[in-house]
């Protein structure tokens, strides 16, 4: 290769690399920006949590709610409570109401943030309609749960030393991805449980402690339906569960997930699932998985291990 061509190539190659990098950054900029905001709480971006907080605090903070609807979205949307006072680390369930005022099915999407912006990194949502594109049928009205907690570390941040109120704001917009929508009818009281969604919730919130065919931090859950509480072989239960005159059923599992320590005083289970639709979906998944396990193995025999 002649020297002048080599010289030109040495100039062009870095230019192509720079241009390619710029195109890549532009293409992935929205994802990178969302990841940055989620990691830092920038702009009041809240966090998504898959498990309950590990600690609570005596310190409280007021959480206020603000709701807005884009002009081209014919929905009514408002919180059922204007504010709540919570202990730091306390899991809290609140509701928003959405109503489609039009004669057609419409898909909406929620944007959200908290103020002051310095609180975003500490505001954790476990359950929220804002995680999905949501569809409302004509004149349909539903109550939508939001489950959240404020991390106790909030009180140790000097930027929040004088903050006693956090405002959680939502704005509903028409969706640009209507094909990805879920129907908000799943939040209705008579909605059929969704075992597929229950499996997703189980994976996100339960598998750190539970498995279907082995004891972990929590007991195995394969074949839990119809099983006496505190009876999975090889697992070290609390005395409260071993002594409970309780057989696991759809109803008892629902009450257990809602508040284990209230349902069985003395139980050690730390996790609660406050919103009923999520509980029903998890229970439906456990029932379905249990049937499939029994069909596959022909046995409910557990594997030993674990301590709880």
N, C-alpha and C positions, 0 to 999 in steps of 0.2 A: 504494500500500500504506500502510495506516495505521501511524503511528509505533510503536504498541505491538506490532504484528505484526512489523515490521522488527526491533524490539529482541529479540523472542523468537527470530526466525530467526537473528539474529547469535549468540545463545547456543546454539541447537540445532545449527547447522552444525558448529561446532568439536567439539561432543559426539559427533556422528555420525562425524566424522573420527577422533577418538580411539578410539571403540568399534570402528570398522572396522579401524584399525591394530592394535588389540589382538587382534581375531579373526585377522587375517593373521599376526601374530607367533606366536599359539598354533598355527595350522595348519602353519606352516613351522618351528616351533621345533626339531623333531628334525633337520631338514636343516641349519638354521643352526648348531645345536650341533655336529653332526658336522663341518661345514665349519670352525668355530672350532677344534675339537680337532685336526683334521687340519693346520690352518695353524700352530698354536702348540705342538702336542705335549701339550696340557693333559691331565692325568689319565693320562699315560703312553701317549697315543695315538701309534701308529707312523705313519710316512710310507709312501706308495706311490711306488715309483720305476719308470720305464719304460726306463731306460738304466743302463749300468754306471757306477760311480764314475769320476771323472776323475783321481783321485790316490790313492795309498796312503801309509801312514805306518809307521814302524818300531814305533810304540807299539802294544801289544796290549791287548785287553780280553777277559775271559771272558764268554761268553753262556750262561746256564743256561736250562733249559726246564722249564716247569710245565704240567701238563695236568689238566683237571677235566671232569666230565660231569654234567649236570643229572640229578636223581633219576628223572625221567620219560623219560629217553632210554636205552634198553637197548643202549648201545654200550660197547665197551672202546676206550680212546683213550690213547695214551702216546707219548712221544718215543723214538726208537731210540737216542738218545744223551742223557745228562743234561746235558752241557755241552760247549762247544767253545771254544777260544781262537783269536781271529782278529786280524789286523792291521787297524787302522782303514783303511777304504777297500777292504778285501779282500772280494770277492764269495764267499759261502759257501753251500754246499748241505747241508741236513740233512733228515731224514725223520721223520715221525710215522706211527704205525700206527693205523688205525681198523678196528674189527670190529663188525658188527651181530650181536648175540647173540639176536635175536628171529626169529620166523618170518614177518615181514612187511617189506616195503620201507619204510624210514623216511628222511625228509629232516631233516638237521640243519644248524645254522648256528653258526659259531664267533664268539664275542666274544674280544677280545684286548687286551692292553696290556703295557707294559714297566715295570719298576721298576729303579732309582728313576725317578720321573716326569720328572725333568729330562733323562733320556736319550731321551724319546720323539721329540723333534724331530730327533734324529740317527740314529734307527733306521729304515732304509729296507728295505722288502720289495719285491722284484722279482717273485717268484712265491709264491703262497700259496693254499691251499685255502680260506682265510678270506675270499677275495674273492667267493665264490659260495655259494648254497644248495647243499648236497651231499646226494645220495641214495646210500644203501647198500642193496643187495638182501639178502634173508634170509641170514644167516650168511656174508655176504661180508666179506672182509678185504683191505685194500689198504694200500700204503705211499704216503704223500702227501708230495711235496717242498715245501720252503720254501727260497727263495733270498733272502738278505738281505745287507746290509752296514751297517756303522756309519760314518757320515760322519767324516772326519778332523777336522772342526771340533769334534767332541766333546772333543778334547784341549785346545782353547783356551778352553773354557767353564769359568769359575771354579767354577760350581755343581757341576761334575763332576770337580774336581781330584783328589778322593780316591776316586773311583768306579773300582773295578777289575772289578766284575761287574755285568752287566745281566741281569735275569731276564725272559724272554719267556713270558707266561702266556696259555693258551687255556682257554676254557670252552665246551664243546659243549652246545647247547640244541636242543630240537625246533623246527623251522622253522615260522614263521607264514605263510610264502609257499611252500608245497611245489610249486606249479605252476611256479615259476621255477628249479627245481632242475636241476643237472647231475649226471650219474651218475659216481660216483667210480671206476667201472670204467675210465675213460679213463687212469688211472694204472697199470693193469696192464701187465705186460711185453708181452703179446700183443695189446694194444688197437690197433685200426686207427687210423691217423693221421687227424686231423680238419682238412681243408683250410680249412674256414670259421673254425675257431679259429686256424689258422695265419695267415690273413689279418689277423685282429685283432691277433695278436702282431707280425706284420710291420709293421702300421701303428703300433703303440705303440713298438716297439723298433728298427725298421730304417729307416723312411722318412726319418729325419733325415739319413741318409748315402746311402741307396740308392733308386733308382727302377727301374721295369721297362724303360723305353724311353729312358733318358738317363743319362749319367754325372754323378754328383754328387761328393761327397767320396769315395764308394766307386763302383765300376764298376756299370754297368747289369746287372740280373739277369734281364731277359727273354731267354729262350733259353739260360739258363746250363747246362741239362742237356745233356750231350754236348759241351760246349765245353771246349777246352783252357784250363787255368788261365793267367791272364795274357795273354789274347788278345783281349779286347774292344777293338775299334778306337777310337782316340782317347783311351784312358785311360792314365795314367802309372803303371804298376805298380812295386812294389818288385822289385829284382833277384831276390829269393828266389822270388816267384811267377812271374816271367818264365822262370826257369830250372827250375821244378818240372815234372817229367815226370808231369803230373797232368791227368786229365780229370774234369770234375765229374759226379758220379753221386749217387744217394741215399746211398750209404755214405760217399763222400768228403765230401759236404756236411755230413753228420752229424758226422764227425770234425772238420771245419773249424770248425763252430759250437761244438763242445764246447771246443776250445782251439786257436785258429788258430796261435798262435806255437809251440805244441808240435808241431802237425801239420806246419807248414811253417816251420822255424826261419828267422828273419829277416823273416817277414811282419809287416806293420804293423797289421793288423786288431786293434783294441783290445777288441772286444766278444766276450764268451763267453755261451753259453746252457748253463747247467750241467745243467738237468733234461732228461732224455731225451724225455719226452712233448712238451714245448714244441719241442724241436729237430725231432722227427718231424713235428709239425703245420706248422712253418714250411717244412720241406722239401716236404711234400705240397702246400702252397699254391704254392710256387715252381714245382713241376712242373705243377700245374693251370693256373696263370696263364701259364706258358710255352706250354702247348698252346693255350690260348685266344688268346694273342697271335699264334702262328704261323697259326692258322686264320683270324684276322682280317686279318692283314697279308700273309701268304704270304712273309714275309721275317724274317730275324734281324738285319737291318742296324741297327747301333747309331748313336746320335747322339754326336758328339764332345764332349769337355769333361771337366773334373774332374782332380783330382790327389790321389794317396793315397800 
